[in-house]
Amino acid sequence: MARGSTAEVGATRVAKNGYHYTKTTDRGWVLTHWLTIEKVLGRQIDPATDQVRFRSKEAKNNPYDEKGIEVIKKRTSSKRKRLAQIESRLQELEAEASSLRAQLNES
């Protein structure tokens, strides 16, 4: 494909970072390994909940090999963990405040 010309649907290109992109009719340029794994899954990748990874550095060189690609669900455990930490700290502060109130009432 010549620089500055319009790419046809199905055309591929390699970006400077080494990722392969394929031109689609409805979504424009999409990562080729996403398209490969979408065929296997039978659905589109949801960037909000899915994370697509290469199983190895070598797999990145062949984005058409579905064995080298995996999809995992994005985790929300870090948000849950942080919320649990905050709630625990709130309980500690409430207990400390209650203790101080009791000491103030005694004097």
N, CA, C and O atoms as CSV, one atom per row, in Angstrom:
chain,resi,resn,atom,element,x,y,z
A,1,MET,N,N,0.852,-1.173,0.000
A,1,MET,CA,C,0.000,0.000,0.000
A,1,MET,C,C,0.900,1.238,0.000
A,1,MET,O,O,1.787,1.371,0.843
A,2,ALA,N,N,0.666,2.122,-0.934
A,2,ALA,CA,C,1.464,3.336,-1.053
A,2,ALA,C,C,1.059,4.340,0.017
A,2,ALA,O,O,-0.105,4.431,0.404
A,3,ARG,N,N,2.022,5.067,0.468
A,3,ARG,CA,C,1.763,6.073,1.492
A,3,ARG,C,C,0.805,7.127,0.946
A,3,ARG,O,O,0.992,7.640,-0.157
A,4,GLY,N,N,-0.230,7.445,1.737
A,4,GLY,CA,C,-1.187,8.462,1.342
A,4,GLY,C,C,-2.375,7.926,0.571
A,4,GLY,O,O,-3.321,8.668,0.308
A,5,SER,N,N,-2.349,6.652,0.202
A,5,SER,CA,C,-3.494,6.085,-0.510
A,5,SER,C,C,-4.447,5.419,0.483
A,5,SER,O,O,-4.049,5.040,1.585
A,6,THR,N,N,-5.696,5.284,0.080
A,6,THR,CA,C,-6.696,4.675,0.939
A,6,THR,C,C,-6.518,3.158,0.938
A,6,THR,O,O,-6.399,2.533,-0.116
A,7,ALA,N,N,-6.501,2.582,2.132
A,7,ALA,CA,C,-6.327,1.137,2.257
A,7,ALA,C,C,-7.644,0.423,2.007
A,7,ALA,O,O,-8.712,0.914,2.372
A,8,GLU,N,N,-7.554,-0.735,1.384
A,8,GLU,CA,C,-8.732,-1.549,1.153
A,8,GLU,C,C,-9.040,-2.357,2.410
A,8,GLU,O,O,-8.160,-2.620,3.230
A,9,VAL,N,N,-10.307,-2.745,2.544
A,9,VAL,CA,C,-10.706,-3.588,3.666
A,9,VAL,C,C,-9.932,-4.893,3.581
A,9,VAL,O,O,-9.845,-5.502,2.515
A,10,GLY,N,N,-9.368,-5.320,4.707
A,10,GLY,CA,C,-8.567,-6.537,4.749
A,10,GLY,C,C,-7.076,-6.278,4.644
A,10,GLY,O,O,-6.269,-7.180,4.868
A,11,ALA,N,N,-6.702,-5.039,4.302
A,11,ALA,CA,C,-5.287,-4.695,4.222
A,11,ALA,C,C,-4.690,-4.702,5.623
A,11,ALA,O,O,-5.379,-4.408,6.600
A,12,THR,N,N,-3.414,-5.037,5.717
A,12,THR,CA,C,-2.743,-5.038,7.019
A,12,THR,C,C,-1.545,-4.106,6.969
A,12,THR,O,O,-0.994,-3.811,5.908
A,13,ARG,N,N,-1.163,-3.654,8.154
A,13,ARG,CA,C,0.028,-2.819,8.293
A,13,ARG,C,C,0.667,-3.132,9.637
A,13,ARG,O,O,0.010,-3.645,10.543
A,14,VAL,N,N,1.929,-2.825,9.758
A,14,VAL,CA,C,2.647,-3.031,11.007
A,14,VAL,C,C,3.069,-1.663,11.527
A,14,VAL,O,O,3.749,-0.907,10.833
A,15,ALA,N,N,2.665,-1.354,12.744
A,15,ALA,CA,C,3.010,-0.070,13.357
A,15,ALA,C,C,4.462,-0.103,13.846
A,15,ALA,O,O,5.087,-1.163,13.880
A,16,LYS,N,N,4.982,1.050,14.218
A,16,LYS,CA,C,6.359,1.138,14.708
A,16,LYS,C,C,6.582,0.288,15.951
A,16,LYS,O,O,7.691,-0.194,16.186
A,17,ASN,N,N,5.525,0.100,16.752
A,17,ASN,CA,C,5.659,-0.690,17.968
A,17,ASN,C,C,5.593,-2.195,17.705
A,17,ASN,O,O,5.700,-2.991,18.637
A,18,GLY,N,N,5.416,-2.588,16.443
A,18,GLY,CA,C,5.422,-3.998,16.074
A,18,GLY,C,C,4.052,-4.650,16.020
A,18,GLY,O,O,3.943,-5.810,15.624
A,19,TYR,N,N,3.012,-3.940,16.406
A,19,TYR,CA,C,1.668,-4.509,16.375
A,19,TYR,C,C,1.107,-4.472,14.959
A,19,TYR,O,O,1.312,-3.508,14.221
A,20,HIS,N,N,0.402,-5.525,14.596
A,20,HIS,CA,C,-0.214,-5.634,13.271
A,20,HIS,C,C,-1.656,-5.137,13.352
A,20,HIS,O,O,-2.379,-5.447,14.299
A,21,TYR,N,N,-2.057,-4.372,12.358
A,21,TYR,CA,C,-3.420,-3.844,12.266
A,21,TYR,C,C,-4.038,-4.284,10.949
A,21,TYR,O,O,-3.352,-4.369,9.930
A,22,THR,N,N,-5.345,-4.565,10.974
A,22,THR,CA,C,-6.086,-4.950,9.783
A,22,THR,C,C,-7.241,-3.986,9.598
A,22,THR,O,O,-7.925,-3.637,10.560
A,23,LYS,N,N,-7.462,-3.555,8.365
A,23,LYS,CA,C,-8.553,-2.618,8.055
A,23,LYS,C,C,-9.867,-3.399,7.974
A,23,LYS,O,O,-9.963,-4.406,7.273
A,24,THR,N,N,-10.884,-2.912,8.712
A,24,THR,CA,C,-12.211,-3.531,8.695
A,24,THR,C,C,-13.222,-2.542,8.142
A,24,THR,O,O,-12.955,-1.342,8.075
A,25,THR,N,N,-14.375,-3.046,7.747
A,25,THR,CA,C,-15.401,-2.166,7.181
A,25,THR,C,C,-16.060,-1.295,8.238
A,25,THR,O,O,-16.285,-0.107,8.007
A,26,ASP,N,N,-16.371,-1.865,9.388
A,26,ASP,CA,C,-17.155,-1.130,10.381
A,26,ASP,C,C,-16.342,-0.499,11.502
A,26,ASP,O,O,-16.810,0.448,12.133
A,27,ARG,N,N,-15.132,-1.000,11.769
A,27,ARG,CA,C,-14.369,-0.493,12.910
A,27,ARG,C,C,-13.065,0.187,12.524
A,27,ARG,O,O,-12.324,0.640,13.397
A,28,GLY,N,N,-12.776,0.266,11.242
A,28,GLY,CA,C,-11.518,0.890,10.826
A,28,GLY,C,C,-10.351,-0.051,11.071
A,28,GLY,O,O,-10.473,-1.256,10.854
A,29,TRP,N,N,-9.224,0.480,11.521
A,29,TRP,CA,C,-8.038,-0.328,11.788
A,29,TRP,C,C,-8.164,-0.981,13.159
A,29,TRP,O,O,-8.347,-0.301,14.168
A,30,VAL,N,N,-8.063,-2.299,13.182
A,30,VAL,CA,C,-8.195,-3.074,14.422
A,30,VAL,C,C,-6.959,-3.949,14.566
A,30,VAL,O,O,-6.419,-4.439,13.575
A,31,LEU,N,N,-6.517,-4.142,15.795
A,31,LEU,CA,C,-5.383,-5.027,16.036
A,31,LEU,C,C,-5.675,-6.411,15.454
A,31,LEU,O,O,-6.728,-6.994,15.713
A,32,THR,N,N,-4.749,-6.918,14.680
A,32,THR,CA,C,-4.954,-8.199,13.993
A,32,THR,C,C,-5.141,-9.340,14.979
A,32,THR,O,O,-5.959,-10.229,14.744
A,33,HIS,N,N,-4.397,-9.331,16.079
A,33,HIS,CA,C,-4.565,-10.413,17.048
A,33,HIS,C,C,-5.935,-10.360,17.718
A,33,HIS,O,O,-6.443,-11.392,18.156
A,34,TRP,N,N,-6.536,-9.181,17.804
A,34,TRP,CA,C,-7.908,-9.093,18.311
A,34,TRP,C,C,-8.855,-9.789,17.343
A,34,TRP,O,O,-9.709,-10.572,17.759
A,35,LEU,N,N,-8.705,-9.504,16.052
A,35,LEU,CA,C,-9.570,-10.126,15.048
A,35,LEU,C,C,-9.411,-11.643,15.058
A,35,LEU,O,O,-10.385,-12.380,14.907
A,36,THR,N,N,-8.177,-12.100,15.236
A,36,THR,CA,C,-7.914,-13.546,15.280
A,36,THR,C,C,-8.649,-14.192,16.439
A,36,THR,O,O,-9.315,-15.212,16.259
A,37,ILE,N,N,-8.539,-13.615,17.621
A,37,ILE,CA,C,-9.158,-14.232,18.794
A,37,ILE,C,C,-10.677,-14.035,18.781
A,37,ILE,O,O,-11.404,-14.852,19.345
A,38,GLU,N,N,-11.166,-12.962,18.145
A,38,GLU,CA,C,-12.612,-12.767,18.025
A,38,GLU,C,C,-13.249,-13.877,17.196
A,38,GLU,O,O,-14.377,-14.288,17.469
A,39,LYS,N,N,-12.531,-14.361,16.187
A,39,LYS,CA,C,-13.043,-15.488,15.394
A,39,LYS,C,C,-13.189,-16.727,16.265
A,39,LYS,O,O,-14.167,-17.465,16.148
A,40,VAL,N,N,-12.219,-16.952,17.134
A,40,VAL,CA,C,-12.255,-18.111,18.029
A,40,VAL,C,C,-13.391,-17.969,19.041
A,40,VAL,O,O,-14.128,-18.922,19.293
A,41,LEU,N,N,-13.525,-16.773,19.619
A,41,LEU,CA,C,-14.551,-16.543,20.650
A,41,LEU,C,C,-15.954,-16.443,20.063
A,41,LEU,O,O,-16.935,-16.754,20.739
A,42,GLY,N,N,-16.052,-16.013,18.816
A,42,GLY,CA,C,-17.357,-15.808,18.192
A,42,GLY,C,C,-18.021,-14.520,18.629
A,42,GLY,O,O,-19.236,-14.366,18.502
A,43,ARG,N,N,-17.227,-13.590,19.145
A,43,ARG,CA,C,-17.750,-12.290,19.577
A,43,ARG,C,C,-16.631,-11.258,19.508
A,43,ARG,O,O,-15.454,-11.599,19.386
A,44,GLN,N,N,-17.029,-9.977,19.588
A,44,GLN,CA,C,-16.028,-8.917,19.592
A,44,GLN,C,C,-15.424,-8.771,20.981
A,44,GLN,O,O,-16.057,-9.084,21.989
A,45,ILE,N,N,-14.204,-8.296,21.012
A,45,ILE,CA,C,-13.523,-7.997,22.264
A,45,ILE,C,C,-14.159,-6.754,22.867
A,45,ILE,O,O,-14.412,-5.778,22.162
A,46,ASP,N,N,-14.417,-6.788,24.168
A,46,ASP,CA,C,-14.925,-5.626,24.885
A,46,ASP,C,C,-13.765,-5.020,25.664
A,46,ASP,O,O,-13.354,-5.585,26.677
A,47,PRO,N,N,-13.224,-3.883,25.221
A,47,PRO,CA,C,-12.061,-3.293,25.889
A,47,PRO,C,C,-12.300,-2.947,27.355
A,47,PRO,O,O,-11.345,-2.825,28.123
A,48,ALA,N,N,-13.552,-2.788,27.751
A,48,ALA,CA,C,-13.850,-2.458,29.146
A,48,ALA,C,C,-13.668,-3.657,30.066
A,48,ALA,O,O,-13.328,-3.491,31.237
A,49,THR,N,N,-13.892,-4.868,29.549
A,49,THR,CA,C,-13.841,-6.050,30.417
A,49,THR,C,C,-12.815,-7.091,29.984
A,49,THR,O,O,-12.424,-7.935,30.790
A,50,ASP,N,N,-12.369,-7.050,28.726
A,50,ASP,CA,C,-11.435,-8.055,28.216
A,50,ASP,C,C,-10.036,-7.475,28.058
A,50,ASP,O,O,-9.857,-6.317,27.680
A,51,GLN,N,N,-9.063,-8.305,28.355
A,51,GLN,CA,C,-7.676,-7.943,28.114
A,51,GLN,C,C,-7.082,-9.023,27.219
A,51,GLN,O,O,-7.102,-10.202,27.572
A,52,VAL,N,N,-6.557,-8.631,26.071
A,52,VAL,CA,C,-5.986,-9.570,25.112
A,52,VAL,C,C,-4.468,-9.527,25.263
A,52,VAL,O,O,-3.855,-8.460,25.228
A,53,ARG,N,N,-3.875,-10.714,25.433
A,53,ARG,CA,C,-2.428,-10.798,25.642
A,53,ARG,C,C,-1.814,-11.835,24.713
A,53,ARG,O,O,-2.466,-12.793,24.297
A,54,PHE,N,N,-0.546,-11.616,24.403
A,54,PHE,CA,C,0.235,-12.637,23.728
A,54,PHE,C,C,0.814,-13.536,24.813
A,54,PHE,O,O,1.226,-13.056,25.869
A,55,ARG,N,N,0.843,-14.820,24.557
A,55,ARG,CA,C,1.368,-15.771,25.540
A,55,ARG,C,C,2.888,-15.680,25.668
A,55,ARG,O,O,3.446,-16.070,26.694
A,56,SER,N,N,3.567,-15.162,24.628
A,56,SER,CA,C,5.025,-15.019,24.660
A,56,SER,C,C,5.428,-13.894,23.713
A,56,SER,O,O,4.622,-13.415,22.915
A,57,LYS,N,N,6.688,-13.482,23.818
A,57,LYS,CA,C,7.193,-12.436,22.920
A,57,LYS,C,C,7.211,-12.924,21.475
A,57,LYS,O,O,6.997,-12.148,20.544
A,58,GLU,N,N,7.469,-14.217,21.300
A,58,GLU,CA,C,7.503,-14.786,19.962
A,58,GLU,C,C,6.108,-14.764,19.325
A,58,GLU,O,O,5.980,-14.595,18.113
A,59,ALA,N,N,5.078,-14.933,20.138
A,59,ALA,CA,C,3.702,-14.957,19.631
A,59,ALA,C,C,3.315,-13.617,19.019
A,59,ALA,O,O,2.469,-13.564,18.125
A,60,LYS,N,N,3.925,-12.536,19.492
A,60,LYS,CA,C,3.613,-11.211,18.958
A,60,LYS,C,C,3.978,-11.110,17.478
A,60,LYS,O,O,3.389,-10.317,16.743
A,61,ASN,N,N,4.943,-11.909,17.048
A,61,ASN,CA,C,5.368,-11.890,15.649
A,61,ASN,C,C,4.390,-12.597,14.722
A,61,ASN,O,O,4.462,-12.429,13.505
A,62,ASN,N,N,3.476,-13.388,15.282
A,62,ASN,CA,C,2.497,-14.094,14.461
A,62,ASN,C,C,1.092,-13.867,15.032
A,62,ASN,O,O,0.566,-14.732,15.733
A,63,PRO,N,N,0.484,-12.715,14.738
A,63,PRO,CA,C,-0.827,-12.402,15.316
A,63,PRO,C,C,-1.969,-13.231,14.738
A,63,PRO,O,O,-3.119,-13.068,15.147
A,64,TYR,N,N,-1.663,-14.122,13.788
A,64,TYR,CA,C,-2.696,-14.961,13.190
A,64,TYR,C,C,-2.793,-16.318,13.888
A,64,TYR,O,O,-3.706,-17.093,13.601
A,65,ASP,N,N,-1.873,-16.613,14.790
A,65,ASP,CA,C,-1.860,-17.893,15.499
A,65,ASP,C,C,-2.644,-17.761,16.798
A,65,ASP,O,O,-2.170,-17.160,17.762
A,66,GLU,N,N,-3.844,-18.324,16.814
A,66,GLU,CA,C,-4.715,-18.189,17.986
A,66,GLU,C,C,-4.141,-18.861,19.230
A,66,GLU,O,O,-4.524,-18.510,20.346
A,67,LYS,N,N,-3.230,-19.822,19.060
A,67,LYS,CA,C,-2.632,-20.501,20.211
A,67,LYS,C,C,-1.721,-19.575,21.003
A,67,LYS,O,O,-1.471,-19.813,22.185
A,68,GLY,N,N,-1.224,-18.525,20.364
A,68,GLY,CA,C,-0.322,-17.595,21.026
A,68,GLY,C,C,-1.030,-16.410,21.660
A,68,GLY,O,O,-0.384,-15.502,22.183
A,69,ILE,N,N,-2.370,-16.420,21.615
A,69,ILE,CA,C,-3.150,-15.285,22.126
A,69,ILE,C,C,-4.082,-15.777,23.224
A,69,ILE,O,O,-4.645,-16.868,23.125
A,70,GLU,N,N,-4.243,-14.981,24.259
A,70,GLU,CA,C,-5.189,-15.325,25.310
A,70,GLU,C,C,-6.020,-14.104,25.690
A,70,GLU,O,O,-5.572,-12.965,25.560
A,71,VAL,N,N,-7.221,-14.361,26.155
A,71,VAL,CA,C,-8.110,-13.296,26.625
A,71,VAL,C,C,-8.388,-13.559,28.092
A,71,VAL,O,O,-8.781,-14.660,28.478
A,72,ILE,N,N,-8.181,-12.539,28.899
A,72,ILE,CA,C,-8.515,-12.651,30.311
A,72,ILE,C,C,-9.454,-11.512,30.671
A,72,ILE,O,O,-9.459,-10.470,30.016
A,73,LYS,N,N,-10.230,-11.711,31.690
A,73,LYS,CA,C,-11.121,-10.669,32.173
A,73,LYS,C,C,-10.310,-9.674,32.992
A,73,LYS,O,O,-9.453,-10.056,33.789
A,74,LYS,N,N,-10.591,-8.402,32.783
A,74,LYS,CA,C,-9.932,-7.382,33.580
A,74,LYS,C,C,-10.424,-7.506,35.012
A,74,LYS,O,O,-11.597,-7.785,35.261
A,75,ARG,N,N,-9.539,-7.302,35.918
A,75,ARG,CA,C,-9.875,-7.469,37.331
A,75,ARG,C,C,-10.350,-6.165,37.941
A,75,ARG,O,O,-9.887,-5.080,37.591
A,76,THR,N,N,-11.278,-6.304,38.856
A,76,THR,CA,C,-11.716,-5.149,39.638
A,76,THR,C,C,-11.335,-5.343,41.094
A,76,THR,O,O,-11.752,-4.576,41.963
A,77,SER,N,N,-10.536,-6.377,41.357
A,77,SER,CA,C,-10.178,-6.687,42.736
A,77,SER,C,C,-9.406,-5.550,43.389
A,77,SER,O,O,-9.514,-5.362,44.601
A,78,SER,N,N,-8.642,-4.798,42.635
A,78,SER,CA,C,-7.880,-3.712,43.237
A,78,SER,C,C,-8.821,-2.651,43.804
A,78,SER,O,O,-8.526,-2.054,44.839
A,79,LYS,N,N,-9.950,-2.411,43.138
A,79,LYS,CA,C,-10.931,-1.458,43.658
A,79,LYS,C,C,-11.606,-2.032,44.899
A,79,LYS,O,O,-11.837,-1.322,45.878
A,80,ARG,N,N,-11.922,-3.339,44.845
A,80,ARG,CA,C,-12.531,-3.980,46.017
A,80,ARG,C,C,-11.569,-3.974,47.199
A,80,ARG,O,O,-11.964,-3.736,48.341
A,81,LYS,N,N,-10.312,-4.238,46.905
A,81,LYS,CA,C,-9.298,-4.256,47.959
A,81,LYS,C,C,-9.163,-2.872,48.585
A,81,LYS,O,O,-9.098,-2.740,49.807
A,82,ARG,N,N,-9.123,-1.854,47.752
A,82,ARG,CA,C,-8.992,-0.489,48.276
A,82,ARG,C,C,-10.202,-0.101,49.113
A,82,ARG,O,O,-10.056,0.533,50.158
A,83,LEU,N,N,-11.405,-0.478,48.660
A,83,LEU,CA,C,-12.616,-0.198,49.420
A,83,LEU,C,C,-12.568,-0.901,50.771
A,83,LEU,O,O,-12.938,-0.309,51.784
A,84,ALA,N,N,-12.124,-2.141,50.803
A,84,ALA,CA,C,-12.011,-2.881,52.066
A,84,ALA,C,C,-11.015,-2.204,53.002
A,84,ALA,O,O,-11.242,-2.141,54.210
A,85,GLN,N,N,-9.918,-1.700,52.453
A,85,GLN,CA,C,-8.934,-0.995,53.270
A,85,GLN,C,C,-9.528,0.272,53.874
A,85,GLN,O,O,-9.315,0.571,55.050
A,86,ILE,N,N,-10.274,1.013,53.059
A,86,ILE,CA,C,-10.889,2.257,53.534
A,86,ILE,C,C,-11.922,1.955,54.615
A,86,ILE,O,O,-11.959,2.636,55.640
A,87,GLU,N,N,-12.761,0.942,54.398
A,87,GLU,CA,C,-13.785,0.596,55.391
A,87,GLU,C,C,-13.150,0.129,56.694
A,87,GLU,O,O,-13.643,0.451,57.775
A,88,SER,N,N,-12.076,-0.614,56.601
A,88,SER,CA,C,-11.361,-1.067,57.796
A,88,SER,C,C,-10.788,0.127,58.560
A,88,SER,O,O,-10.883,0.210,59.784
A,89,ARG,N,N,-10.199,1.036,57.812
A,89,ARG,CA,C,-9.627,2.243,58.439
A,89,ARG,C,C,-10.723,3.085,59.089
A,89,ARG,O,O,-10.516,3.639,60.169
A,90,LEU,N,N,-11.886,3.186,58.444
A,90,LEU,CA,C,-13.014,3.921,59.030
A,90,LEU,C,C,-13.448,3.307,60.354
A,90,LEU,O,O,-13.735,4.025,61.312
A,91,GLN,N,N,-13.496,1.977,60.405
A,91,GLN,CA,C,-13.867,1.301,61.649
A,91,GLN,C,C,-12.850,1.590,62.750
A,91,GLN,O,O,-13.223,1.825,63.899
A,92,GLU,N,N,-11.566,1.573,62.396
A,92,GLU,CA,C,-10.520,1.880,63.364
A,92,GLU,C,C,-10.660,3.309,63.884
A,92,GLU,O,O,-10.521,3.555,65.082
A,93,LEU,N,N,-10.934,4.248,62.982
A,93,LEU,CA,C,-11.078,5.649,63.384
A,93,LEU,C,C,-12.321,5.854,64.249
A,93,LEU,O,O,-12.290,6.623,65.210
A,94,GLU,N,N,-13.414,5.170,63.910
A,94,GLU,CA,C,-14.630,5.258,64.729
A,94,GLU,C,C,-14.375,4.722,66.133
A,94,GLU,O,O,-14.831,5.307,67.115
A,95,ALA,N,N,-13.650,3.617,66.230
A,95,ALA,CA,C,-13.326,3.034,67.533
A,95,ALA,C,C,-12.440,3.987,68.329
A,95,ALA,O,O,-12.634,4.153,69.533
A,96,GLU,N,N,-11.482,4.606,67.673
A,96,GLU,CA,C,-10.600,5.557,68.345
A,96,GLU,C,C,-11.387,6.783,68.808
A,96,GLU,O,O,-11.186,7.264,69.923
A,97,ALA,N,N,-12.288,7.292,67.951
A,97,ALA,CA,C,-13.115,8.444,68.316
A,97,ALA,C,C,-14.014,8.100,69.490
A,97,ALA,O,O,-14.183,8.917,70.395
A,98,SER,N,N,-14.586,6.921,69.495
A,98,SER,CA,C,-15.448,6.483,70.590
A,98,SER,C,C,-14.666,6.414,71.893
A,98,SER,O,O,-15.161,6.823,72.943
A,99,SER,N,N,-13.446,5.898,71.826
A,99,SER,CA,C,-12.594,5.808,73.009
A,99,SER,C,C,-12.268,7.200,73.547
A,99,SER,O,O,-12.297,7.422,74.757
A,100,LEU,N,N,-11.963,8.124,72.663
A,100,LEU,CA,C,-11.653,9.493,73.085
A,100,LEU,C,C,-12.872,10.169,73.704
A,100,LEU,O,O,-12.744,10.896,74.689
A,101,ARG,N,N,-14.061,9.932,73.128
A,101,ARG,CA,C,-15.297,10.506,73.702
A,101,ARG,C,C,-15.509,9.972,75.120
A,101,ARG,O,O,-15.864,10.725,76.026
A,102,ALA,N,N,-15.292,8.688,75.299
A,102,ALA,CA,C,-15.473,8.089,76.618
A,102,ALA,C,C,-14.476,8.698,77.619
A,102,ALA,O,O,-14.844,8.982,78.759
A,103,GLN,N,N,-13.237,8.898,77.205
A,103,GLN,CA,C,-12.231,9.487,78.099
A,103,GLN,C,C,-12.583,10.932,78.447
A,103,GLN,O,O,-12.352,11.375,79.572
A,104,LEU,N,N,-13.139,11.666,77.485
A,104,LEU,CA,C,-13.526,13.049,77.728
A,104,LEU,C,C,-14.708,13.142,78.686
A,104,LEU,O,O,-14.778,14.061,79.502
A,105,ASN,N,N,-15.629,12.200,78.588
A,105,ASN,CA,C,-16.799,12.197,79.475
A,105,ASN,C,C,-16.441,11.833,80.897
A,105,ASN,O,O,-17.138,12.235,81.829
A,106,GLU,N,N,-15.355,11.069,81.091
A,106,GLU,CA,C,-14.933,10.660,82.427
A,106,GLU,C,C,-14.272,11.805,83.181
A,106,GLU,O,O,-14.306,11.851,84.411
A,107,SER,N,N,-13.673,12.728,82.440
A,107,SER,CA,C,-12.967,13.798,83.151
A,107,SER,C,C,-13.801,14.979,83.487
A,107,SER,O,O,-13.305,15.934,84.085
